[in-house]
Amino acid sequence: MKSLFASVAFAFSLAAAGASMAQTAPAPAPLSGSGGSIQSPLFKAWIADYQKAGGEPIAYAGQNSAFGISQIESKAADFGVTAMPLSDADLKTKGLSQFPFVISGTVLVTNVPGLESGKLKLDAPALAAIFLGKITKWNDPALKTLNPGLELPDWPITVAHRTDPASMSLLLTSYLSAVSPEWKAGPGAGETVAWPIGLGGKGNAGISEIMSGTMGTISYVEYAYALDHKLDLVALKNHDGAFVTPSPAAFSAFASGAAWTASKGFGVQTLDRSGKATWPLVLVSYGLLRDDADAGRAKRVRDFFAWGYQNGDADIANLGYAPVPASVKAAVQSKWKAAP
């Protein structure tokens, strides 16, 4: 009988120990993402709203696209973010999958006395000449021809540019290389280049600091950042010959006609595309996932972005971005359904 009581007591002690262990089992580590700084405001808004809706907390570290790619490659993050889409070959080599989630643009901004935001018009040759140091004053005859009736001051032009690797630099310098043989043969296109002239700053914040302290400056930032910091915008002549001021509508005009193809990781050519209302310097932001990621963690990442697709357009609009088309969201989620 004693032996029976001992056995029962031992069984209860095991059950109690098991219950205690279940209660103290560690929670899964929080999800984390890494990538560009231009997407940081959107992630801040999305993550806050996601948690309000019952979703889990997620950490996002924003630096630049190269950082996002390196972090997901090294398995230091659950998802990466880039505004430089990877090719099918790169995705295969790196063992990654890719999907678009928001659209914005690289925009030109100025700090020129007397110039109202959106009133200054530039075309590709004039822009290349400014960044090459060929046009050095705001009242240059070439700029006056493009802007009849606009009072252009006799101020020197100061170019401000990024010193850190940036997808915005790559987009702008690719554009300049496409329109100017001299630029193509000189600085060329890249996330970082040897800029012929100007002052360098790190990140959007570095550019903003230069511009606020230097009258007569022209530079480039991401559109939502320009809005948030009330920077003066420039209208740029697009592929179809129309002068377009950057806006979410101008980014959406690109998106509606883009050739989104799942077999290419949904990567699209964004530079100077056709359409009267299209902004020439569009940026598409992509999420990156590892093909060999833990299935549970990968599903949690997909759940977050699926929530963003379904519920995040209000934040996108409030911040000055543009959503990806509904058909693209559906195609991405169709691919996810086949994932483990």
PAFIVEX-719336 format. One record per residue (C-alpha): residue number from 1; residue in three letters; y, x, z. Coordinates in Angstrom, 2 decimals, always signed. Layout:
<atoms>
+-----+------+---------+---------+---------+
: pos : code :       y :       x :       z :
+-----+------+---------+---------+---------+
: NUM :  ALA :       Y :       X :       Z :
...
+-----+------+---------+---------+---------+
</atoms>
This chain:
<atoms>
+-----+------+---------+---------+---------+
: pos : code :       y :       x :       z :
+-----+------+---------+---------+---------+
:   1 :  MET :   +0.00 :   +0.00 :   +0.00 :
:   2 :  LYS :   +2.32 :   +2.85 :   +0.89 :
:   3 :  SER :   +1.63 :   +4.34 :   -2.49 :
:   4 :  LEU :   +2.54 :   +1.04 :   -4.17 :
:   5 :  PHE :   +5.83 :   +0.81 :   -2.31 :
:   6 :  ALA :   +6.59 :   +4.43 :   -3.22 :
:   7 :  SER :   +5.91 :   +3.75 :   -6.88 :
:   8 :  VAL :   +8.15 :   +0.68 :   -6.90 :
:   9 :  ALA :  +10.92 :   +2.58 :   -5.13 :
:  10 :  PHE :  +10.63 :   +5.42 :   -7.62 :
:  11 :  ALA :  +10.84 :   +2.97 :  -10.54 :
:  12 :  PHE :  +13.96 :   +1.39 :   -9.07 :
:  13 :  SER :  +15.51 :   +4.82 :   -8.58 :
:  14 :  LEU :  +14.82 :   +5.70 :  -12.22 :
:  15 :  ALA :  +16.36 :   +2.42 :  -13.39 :
:  16 :  ALA :  +19.40 :   +2.99 :  -11.21 :
:  17 :  ALA :  +19.77 :   +6.53 :  -12.53 :
:  18 :  GLY :  +19.48 :   +5.26 :  -16.08 :
:  19 :  ALA :  +22.13 :   +2.60 :  -15.45 :
:  20 :  SER :  +24.40 :   +5.20 :  -13.90 :
:  21 :  MET :  +23.96 :   +7.53 :  -16.88 :
:  22 :  ALA :  +24.68 :   +4.65 :  -19.27 :
:  23 :  GLN :  +27.87 :   +3.87 :  -17.39 :
:  24 :  THR :  +29.04 :   +7.47 :  -17.49 :
:  25 :  ALA :  +28.01 :   +8.26 :  -21.10 :
:  26 :  PRO :  +30.95 :   +9.97 :  -22.77 :
:  27 :  ALA :  +32.97 :   +7.93 :  -25.26 :
:  28 :  PRO :  +32.93 :   +9.21 :  -28.83 :
:  29 :  ALA :  +35.70 :  +11.70 :  -29.59 :
:  30 :  PRO :  +38.87 :  +10.11 :  -31.03 :
:  31 :  LEU :  +39.37 :  +10.28 :  -34.78 :
:  32 :  SER :  +41.87 :  +12.76 :  -36.19 :
:  33 :  GLY :  +43.54 :  +13.27 :  -39.53 :
:  34 :  SER :  +45.58 :  +16.11 :  -41.01 :
:  35 :  GLY :  +47.81 :  +16.38 :  -44.06 :
:  36 :  GLY :  +51.33 :  +16.09 :  -45.36 :
:  37 :  SER :  +54.43 :  +15.35 :  -43.33 :
:  38 :  ILE :  +55.66 :  +12.77 :  -45.83 :
:  39 :  GLN :  +52.90 :  +10.37 :  -44.73 :
:  40 :  SER :  +53.58 :  +10.82 :  -41.00 :
:  41 :  PRO :  +55.92 :   +7.81 :  -40.60 :
:  42 :  LEU :  +53.35 :   +5.54 :  -42.25 :
:  43 :  PHE :  +50.52 :   +6.78 :  -40.04 :
:  44 :  LYS :  +52.68 :   +6.35 :  -36.95 :
:  45 :  ALA :  +53.28 :   +2.71 :  -37.88 :
:  46 :  TRP :  +49.74 :   +2.00 :  -39.07 :
:  47 :  ILE :  +48.05 :   +3.55 :  -36.04 :
:  48 :  ALA :  +50.30 :   +1.63 :  -33.62 :
:  49 :  ASP :  +49.63 :   -1.67 :  -35.41 :
:  50 :  TYR :  +45.92 :   -0.89 :  -35.72 :
:  51 :  GLN :  +45.67 :   -0.44 :  -31.96 :
:  52 :  LYS :  +47.57 :   -3.67 :  -31.35 :
:  53 :  ALA :  +44.97 :   -5.38 :  -33.52 :
:  54 :  GLY :  +42.17 :   -3.96 :  -31.39 :
:  55 :  GLY :  +41.53 :   -0.75 :  -33.31 :
:  56 :  GLU :  +40.99 :   +2.66 :  -31.77 :
:  57 :  PRO :  +43.62 :   +5.37 :  -31.23 :
:  58 :  ILE :  +43.84 :   +7.97 :  -34.01 :
:  59 :  ALA :  +45.71 :  +11.29 :  -34.05 :
:  60 :  TYR :  +47.51 :  +12.48 :  -37.18 :
:  61 :  ALA :  +48.97 :  +15.98 :  -37.66 :
:  62 :  GLY :  +51.42 :  +16.21 :  -40.55 :
:  63 :  GLN :  +52.37 :  +19.53 :  -42.15 :
:  64 :  ASN :  +51.63 :  +19.64 :  -45.88 :
:  65 :  SER :  +48.95 :  +18.79 :  -48.41 :
:  66 :  ALA :  +47.38 :  +22.26 :  -48.32 :
:  67 :  PHE :  +46.96 :  +21.87 :  -44.56 :
:  68 :  GLY :  +45.22 :  +18.53 :  -45.03 :
:  69 :  ILE :  +42.80 :  +19.96 :  -47.58 :
:  70 :  SER :  +41.99 :  +23.02 :  -45.45 :
:  71 :  GLN :  +41.43 :  +20.94 :  -42.30 :
:  72 :  ILE :  +38.97 :  +18.56 :  -43.92 :
:  73 :  GLU :  +37.18 :  +21.44 :  -45.65 :
:  74 :  SER :  +36.71 :  +23.26 :  -42.36 :
:  75 :  LYS :  +35.61 :  +20.04 :  -40.58 :
:  76 :  ALA :  +38.56 :  +20.34 :  -38.20 :
:  77 :  ALA :  +39.61 :  +16.74 :  -38.97 :
:  78 :  ASP :  +37.86 :  +13.46 :  -39.73 :
:  79 :  PHE :  +40.06 :  +12.87 :  -42.76 :
:  80 :  GLY :  +42.52 :  +14.86 :  -44.80 :
:  81 :  VAL :  +45.63 :  +13.67 :  -46.62 :
:  82 :  THR :  +47.10 :  +15.15 :  -49.77 :
:  83 :  ALA :  +49.68 :  +14.23 :  -52.39 :
:  84 :  MET :  +47.98 :  +16.66 :  -54.78 :
:  85 :  PRO :  +44.84 :  +14.85 :  -56.01 :
:  86 :  LEU :  +41.78 :  +17.02 :  -56.38 :
:  87 :  SER :  +39.85 :  +17.09 :  -59.64 :
:  88 :  ASP :  +36.29 :  +15.82 :  -59.96 :
:  89 :  ALA :  +35.10 :  +19.43 :  -60.10 :
:  90 :  ASP :  +36.98 :  +20.40 :  -56.93 :
:  91 :  LEU :  +35.75 :  +17.33 :  -55.09 :
:  92 :  LYS :  +32.17 :  +18.19 :  -56.01 :
:  93 :  THR :  +32.54 :  +21.86 :  -55.03 :
:  94 :  LYS :  +34.18 :  +21.02 :  -51.71 :
:  95 :  GLY :  +31.84 :  +18.12 :  -50.95 :
:  96 :  LEU :  +34.67 :  +15.61 :  -50.63 :
:  97 :  SER :  +35.53 :  +12.09 :  -51.73 :
:  98 :  GLN :  +39.07 :  +10.91 :  -52.41 :
:  99 :  PHE :  +40.97 :   +7.61 :  -52.42 :
: 100 :  PRO :  +44.66 :   +6.62 :  -52.85 :
: 101 :  PHE :  +46.40 :   +4.65 :  -50.10 :
: 102 :  VAL :  +50.18 :   +4.75 :  -50.66 :
: 103 :  ILE :  +52.75 :   +5.65 :  -53.34 :
: 104 :  SER :  +56.16 :   +7.28 :  -53.01 :
: 105 :  GLY :  +58.26 :   +9.76 :  -54.93 :
: 106 :  THR :  +60.02 :  +13.08 :  -54.92 :
: 107 :  VAL :  +63.73 :  +12.29 :  -55.19 :
: 108 :  LEU :  +66.86 :  +14.28 :  -55.82 :
: 109 :  VAL :  +69.53 :  +14.15 :  -53.13 :
: 110 :  THR :  +73.08 :  +15.47 :  -52.90 :
: 111 :  ASN :  +75.87 :  +16.09 :  -50.45 :
: 112 :  VAL :  +78.91 :  +16.02 :  -52.73 :
: 113 :  PRO :  +82.33 :  +14.80 :  -51.52 :
: 114 :  GLY :  +83.35 :  +11.56 :  -53.20 :
: 115 :  LEU :  +79.99 :  +10.84 :  -54.85 :
: 116 :  GLU :  +78.40 :   +7.52 :  -53.91 :
: 117 :  SER :  +74.61 :   +7.38 :  -53.56 :
: 118 :  GLY :  +72.87 :   +6.51 :  -56.82 :
: 119 :  LYS :  +75.96 :   +6.94 :  -59.01 :
: 120 :  LEU :  +75.32 :  +10.50 :  -60.23 :
: 121 :  LYS :  +73.16 :  +10.63 :  -63.37 :
: 122 :  LEU :  +71.15 :  +13.66 :  -64.45 :
: 123 :  ASP :  +68.74 :  +14.28 :  -67.31 :
: 124 :  ALA :  +65.98 :  +16.87 :  -67.55 :
: 125 :  PRO :  +68.00 :  +19.61 :  -69.32 :
: 126 :  ALA :  +70.87 :  +19.31 :  -66.84 :
: 127 :  LEU :  +68.54 :  +19.37 :  -63.86 :
: 128 :  ALA :  +66.76 :  +22.47 :  -65.16 :
: 129 :  ALA :  +70.10 :  +24.18 :  -65.81 :
: 130 :  ILE :  +71.23 :  +23.44 :  -62.24 :
: 131 :  PHE :  +68.06 :  +24.83 :  -60.67 :
: 132 :  LEU :  +68.20 :  +27.87 :  -62.96 :
: 133 :  GLY :  +71.80 :  +28.56 :  -61.93 :
: 134 :  LYS :  +73.17 :  +27.89 :  -65.44 :
: 135 :  ILE :  +75.29 :  +24.95 :  -64.29 :
: 136 :  THR :  +77.18 :  +26.09 :  -61.22 :
: 137 :  LYS :  +79.92 :  +23.49 :  -60.68 :
: 138 :  TRP :  +79.81 :  +19.74 :  -60.21 :
: 139 :  ASN :  +82.51 :  +19.16 :  -62.82 :
: 140 :  ASP :  +80.64 :  +21.14 :  -65.49 :
: 141 :  PRO :  +81.19 :  +19.62 :  -68.97 :
: 142 :  ALA :  +77.48 :  +18.81 :  -69.30 :
: 143 :  LEU :  +77.57 :  +16.75 :  -66.11 :
: 144 :  LYS :  +80.82 :  +15.04 :  -67.12 :
: 145 :  THR :  +79.22 :  +14.01 :  -70.42 :
: 146 :  LEU :  +76.33 :  +12.42 :  -68.55 :
: 147 :  ASN :  +78.70 :  +10.68 :  -66.13 :
: 148 :  PRO :  +81.68 :   +9.25 :  -68.03 :
: 149 :  GLY :  +84.21 :   +7.65 :  -65.71 :
: 150 :  LEU :  +82.73 :   +9.30 :  -62.61 :
: 151 :  GLU :  +85.06 :  +11.61 :  -60.68 :
: 152 :  LEU :  +83.18 :  +14.89 :  -60.34 :
: 153 :  PRO :  +84.79 :  +17.39 :  -57.93 :
: 154 :  ASP :  +85.52 :  +21.03 :  -58.63 :
: 155 :  TRP :  +82.92 :  +22.11 :  -56.11 :
: 156 :  PRO :  +80.29 :  +24.85 :  -56.49 :
: 157 :  ILE :  +76.69 :  +23.64 :  -56.64 :
: 158 :  THR :  +74.32 :  +24.89 :  -53.95 :
: 159 :  VAL :  +70.59 :  +24.39 :  -54.54 :
: 160 :  ALA :  +68.39 :  +23.88 :  -51.47 :
: 161 :  HIS :  +64.62 :  +24.29 :  -51.84 :
: 162 :  ARG :  +61.45 :  +24.31 :  -49.76 :
: 163 :  THR :  +60.07 :  +27.64 :  -48.53 :
: 164 :  ASP :  +56.74 :  +26.23 :  -47.32 :
: 165 :  PRO :  +53.96 :  +24.99 :  -49.63 :
: 166 :  ALA :  +54.74 :  +21.41 :  -50.63 :
: 167 :  SER :  +53.38 :  +18.86 :  -53.09 :
: 168 :  MET :  +56.98 :  +17.82 :  -53.74 :
: 169 :  SER :  +57.79 :  +21.35 :  -54.89 :
: 170 :  LEU :  +54.74 :  +21.32 :  -57.14 :
: 171 :  LEU :  +55.78 :  +18.01 :  -58.69 :
: 172 :  LEU :  +59.40 :  +19.05 :  -59.26 :
: 173 :  THR :  +58.56 :  +22.50 :  -60.63 :
: 174 :  SER :  +55.89 :  +21.00 :  -62.90 :
: 175 :  TYR :  +58.55 :  +18.66 :  -64.24 :
: 176 :  LEU :  +61.01 :  +21.52 :  -64.77 :
: 177 :  SER :  +58.28 :  +23.55 :  -66.50 :
: 178 :  ALA :  +57.57 :  +20.63 :  -68.83 :
: 179 :  VAL :  +61.21 :  +20.19 :  -69.87 :
: 180 :  SER :  +62.47 :  +23.79 :  -69.82 :
: 181 :  PRO :  +60.72 :  +26.71 :  -71.58 :
: 182 :  GLU :  +62.91 :  +29.08 :  -69.57 :
: 183 :  TRP :  +61.74 :  +27.57 :  -66.29 :
: 184 :  LYS :  +58.12 :  +27.61 :  -67.44 :
: 185 :  ALA :  +58.37 :  +31.29 :  -68.37 :
: 186 :  GLY :  +60.21 :  +32.12 :  -65.16 :
: 187 :  PRO :  +59.51 :  +30.45 :  -61.82 :
: 188 :  GLY :  +56.85 :  +28.17 :  -63.31 :
: 189 :  ALA :  +55.06 :  +25.43 :  -61.37 :
: 190 :  GLY :  +53.60 :  +25.68 :  -57.90 :
: 191 :  GLU :  +53.65 :  +24.55 :  -54.29 :
: 192 :  THR :  +55.80 :  +27.62 :  -53.74 :
: 193 :  VAL :  +57.70 :  +29.53 :  -56.44 :
: 194 :  ALA :  +60.28 :  +32.30 :  -56.65 :
: 195 :  TRP :  +63.36 :  +30.10 :  -56.86 :
: 196 :  PRO :  +66.08 :  +31.75 :  -58.99 :
: 197 :  ILE :  +68.92 :  +30.60 :  -56.73 :
: 198 :  GLY :  +69.68 :  +28.63 :  -53.61 :
: 199 :  LEU :  +68.99 :  +28.34 :  -49.92 :
: 200 :  GLY :  +65.48 :  +27.85 :  -48.55 :
: 201 :  GLY :  +64.38 :  +25.55 :  -45.74 :
: 202 :  LYS :  +61.03 :  +24.65 :  -44.20 :
: 203 :  GLY :  +59.96 :  +21.06 :  -44.65 :
: 204 :  ASN :  +62.11 :  +18.02 :  -45.21 :
: 205 :  ALA :  +63.83 :  +18.78 :  -41.92 :
: 206 :  GLY :  +64.85 :  +22.25 :  -43.13 :
: 207 :  ILE :  +66.29 :  +20.81 :  -46.33 :
: 208 :  SER :  +68.19 :  +18.14 :  -44.39 :
: 209 :  GLU :  +69.68 :  +20.79 :  -42.10 :
: 210 :  ILE :  +70.94 :  +22.83 :  -45.06 :
: 211 :  MET :  +72.40 :  +19.78 :  -46.76 :
: 212 :  SER :  +74.20 :  +18.48 :  -43.70 :
: 213 :  GLY :  +75.93 :  +21.82 :  -43.24 :
: 214 :  THR :  +76.68 :  +22.70 :  -46.88 :
: 215 :  MET :  +78.97 :  +20.61 :  -49.06 :
: 216 :  GLY :  +78.07 :  +20.49 :  -52.74 :
: 217 :  THR :  +74.30 :  +20.72 :  -52.17 :
: 218 :  ILE :  +71.51 :  +19.33 :  -54.33 :
: 219 :  SER :  +67.88 :  +19.28 :  -53.27 :
: 220 :  TYR :  +64.68 :  +17.22 :  -53.26 :
: 221 :  VAL :  +62.86 :  +15.31 :  -50.52 :
: 222 :  GLU :  +60.45 :  +12.41 :  -50.24 :
: 223 :  TYR :  +62.05 :   +8.99 :  -50.79 :
: 224 :  ALA :  +61.28 :   +7.43 :  -47.39 :
: 225 :  TYR :  +62.74 :  +10.52 :  -45.71 :
: 226 :  ALA :  +65.89 :  +10.24 :  -47.82 :
: 227 :  LEU :  +66.27 :   +6.61 :  -46.78 :
: 228 :  ASP :  +65.70 :   +7.34 :  -43.11 :
: 229 :  HIS :  +68.26 :  +10.17 :  -43.12 :
: 230 :  LYS :  +70.75 :   +8.32 :  -45.35 :
: 231 :  LEU :  +70.82 :  +11.05 :  -48.01 :
: 232 :  ASP :  +72.64 :  +10.35 :  -51.29 :
: 233 :  LEU :  +70.28 :   +9.69 :  -54.20 :
: 234 :  VAL :  +70.51 :  +10.78 :  -57.84 :
: 235 :  ALA :  +69.58 :   +8.65 :  -60.87 :
: 236 :  LEU :  +67.30 :  +10.54 :  -63.28 :
: 237 :  LYS :  +66.71 :   +9.87 :  -66.98 :
: 238 :  ASN :  +63.07 :   +8.92 :  -67.44 :
: 239 :  HIS :  +60.49 :   +9.21 :  -70.21 :
: 240 :  ASP :  +61.84 :   +6.11 :  -72.00 :
: 241 :  GLY :  +65.47 :   +7.26 :  -71.86 :
: 242 :  ALA :  +66.59 :   +4.99 :  -69.02 :
: 243 :  PHE :  +68.50 :   +6.27 :  -65.99 :
: 244 :  VAL :  +66.51 :   +5.14 :  -62.95 :
: 245 :  THR :  +67.46 :   +5.28 :  -59.28 :
: 246 :  PRO :  +64.38 :   +5.88 :  -57.11 :
: 247 :  SER :  +63.00 :   +2.85 :  -55.28 :
: 248 :  PRO :  +59.65 :   +1.31 :  -54.30 :
: 249 :  ALA :  +59.99 :   -0.92 :  -57.37 :
: 250 :  ALA :  +60.31 :   +2.16 :  -59.59 :
: 251 :  PHE :  +57.18 :   +3.65 :  -57.99 :
: 252 :  SER :  +55.28 :   +0.39 :  -58.42 :
: 253 :  ALA :  +56.31 :   +0.30 :  -62.08 :
: 254 :  PHE :  +54.34 :   +3.51 :  -62.50 :
: 255 :  ALA :  +51.36 :   +2.26 :  -60.50 :
: 256 :  SER :  +50.86 :   -0.92 :  -62.49 :
: 257 :  GLY :  +50.36 :   +1.03 :  -65.71 :
: 258 :  ALA :  +48.44 :   +4.04 :  -64.38 :
: 259 :  ALA :  +44.86 :   +4.78 :  -65.46 :
: 260 :  TRP :  +43.13 :   +4.69 :  -62.06 :
: 261 :  THR :  +39.54 :   +5.86 :  -62.58 :
: 262 :  ALA :  +36.97 :   +5.99 :  -59.79 :
: 263 :  SER :  +35.01 :   +8.72 :  -61.56 :
: 264 :  LYS :  +38.06 :  +10.97 :  -61.20 :
: 265 :  GLY :  +38.45 :  +10.35 :  -57.49 :
: 266 :  PHE :  +41.19 :   +7.90 :  -58.53 :
: 267 :  GLY :  +43.39 :  +10.87 :  -59.45 :
: 268 :  VAL :  +46.18 :   +9.95 :  -61.86 :
: 269 :  GLN :  +48.85 :  +11.81 :  -63.78 :
: 270 :  THR :  +52.17 :  +10.85 :  -62.19 :
: 271 :  LEU :  +54.67 :  +13.11 :  -63.96 :
: 272 :  ASP :  +57.29 :  +11.44 :  -66.20 :
: 273 :  ARG :  +55.14 :   +8.51 :  -67.28 :
: 274 :  SER :  +56.29 :   +5.84 :  -69.71 :
: 275 :  GLY :  +58.05 :   +2.61 :  -68.71 :
: 276 :  LYS :  +61.74 :   +1.70 :  -68.69 :
: 277 :  ALA :  +61.73 :   +1.07 :  -64.95 :
: 278 :  THR :  +59.47 :   +4.01 :  -63.96 :
: 279 :  TRP :  +60.68 :   +6.84 :  -61.72 :
: 280 :  PRO :  +59.70 :  +10.20 :  -63.32 :
: 281 :  LEU :  +58.60 :  +11.99 :  -60.12 :
: 282 :  VAL :  +56.01 :   +9.75 :  -58.44 :
: 283 :  LEU :  +53.80 :  +10.91 :  -55.56 :
: 284 :  VAL :  +50.46 :   +9.28 :  -54.78 :
: 285 :  SER :  +48.98 :  +10.03 :  -51.36 :
: 286 :  TYR :  +45.19 :  +10.35 :  -51.09 :
: 287 :  GLY :  +42.78 :  +10.33 :  -48.18 :
: 288 :  LEU :  +39.93 :  +12.84 :  -48.20 :
: 289 :  LEU :  +36.52 :  +12.41 :  -46.54 :
: 290 :  ARG :  +33.62 :  +14.83 :  -46.27 :
: 291 :  ASP :  +30.44 :  +13.72 :  -48.01 :
: 292 :  ASP :  +28.38 :  +15.23 :  -45.17 :
: 293 :  ALA :  +30.43 :  +13.66 :  -42.36 :
: 294 :  ASP :  +28.72 :  +11.92 :  -39.46 :
: 295 :  ALA :  +28.00 :   +8.42 :  -40.78 :
: 296 :  GLY :  +29.43 :   +6.69 :  -37.72 :
: 297 :  ARG :  +32.69 :   +8.64 :  -37.74 :
: 298 :  ALA :  +33.09 :   +8.24 :  -41.50 :
: 299 :  LYS :  +32.68 :   +4.48 :  -41.14 :
: 300 :  ARG :  +35.36 :   +4.42 :  -38.45 :
: 301 :  VAL :  +37.75 :   +6.24 :  -40.80 :
: 302 :  ARG :  +36.97 :   +3.81 :  -43.62 :
: 303 :  ASP :  +37.48 :   +0.89 :  -41.25 :
: 304 :  PHE :  +40.96 :   +2.18 :  -40.43 :
: 305 :  PHE :  +41.99 :   +2.57 :  -44.06 :
: 306 :  ALA :  +40.39 :   -0.78 :  -44.95 :
: 307 :  TRP :  +42.58 :   -2.31 :  -42.24 :
: 308 :  GLY :  +45.57 :   -0.52 :  -43.81 :
: 309 :  TYR :  +44.69 :   -1.91 :  -47.24 :
: 310 :  GLN :  +44.48 :   -5.41 :  -45.80 :
: 311 :  ASN :  +47.29 :   -5.39 :  -43.24 :
: 312 :  GLY :  +49.48 :   -2.36 :  -43.85 :
: 313 :  ASP :  +51.71 :   -3.40 :  -46.76 :
: 314 :  ALA :  +54.46 :   -4.68 :  -44.44 :
: 315 :  ASP :  +54.78 :   -1.21 :  -42.87 :
: 316 :  ILE :  +54.70 :   +0.32 :  -46.35 :
: 317 :  ALA :  +57.59 :   -1.88 :  -47.48 :
: 318 :  ASN :  +59.61 :   -1.38 :  -44.29 :
: 319 :  LEU :  +59.40 :   +2.40 :  -44.62 :
: 320 :  GLY :  +60.29 :   +2.56 :  -48.32 :
: 321 :  TYR :  +56.89 :   +3.35 :  -49.82 :
: 322 :  ALA :  +54.96 :   +1.30 :  -52.39 :
: 323 :  PRO :  +51.37 :   +0.04 :  -52.04 :
: 324 :  VAL :  +48.57 :   +0.93 :  -54.41 :
: 325 :  PRO :  +47.62 :   -1.99 :  -56.68 :
: 326 :  ALA :  +45.22 :   -4.59 :  -55.29 :
: 327 :  SER :  +42.72 :   -3.79 :  -58.04 :
: 328 :  VAL :  +42.62 :   -0.15 :  -56.91 :
: 329 :  LYS :  +42.10 :   -1.13 :  -53.28 :
: 330 :  ALA :  +39.18 :   -3.32 :  -54.37 :
: 331 :  ALA :  +37.65 :   -0.51 :  -56.44 :
: 332 :  VAL :  +37.90 :   +1.94 :  -53.52 :
: 333 :  GLN :  +36.29 :   -0.50 :  -51.11 :
: 334 :  SER :  +33.55 :   -1.22 :  -53.60 :
: 335 :  LYS :  +32.68 :   +2.49 :  -53.54 :
: 336 :  TRP :  +32.74 :   +2.46 :  -49.75 :
: 337 :  LYS :  +30.18 :   -0.33 :  -49.61 :
: 338 :  ALA :  +27.68 :   +2.04 :  -51.21 :
: 339 :  ALA :  +28.41 :   +4.72 :  -48.59 :
: 340 :  PRO :  +26.04 :   +5.17 :  -45.59 :
+-----+------+---------+---------+---------+
</atoms>
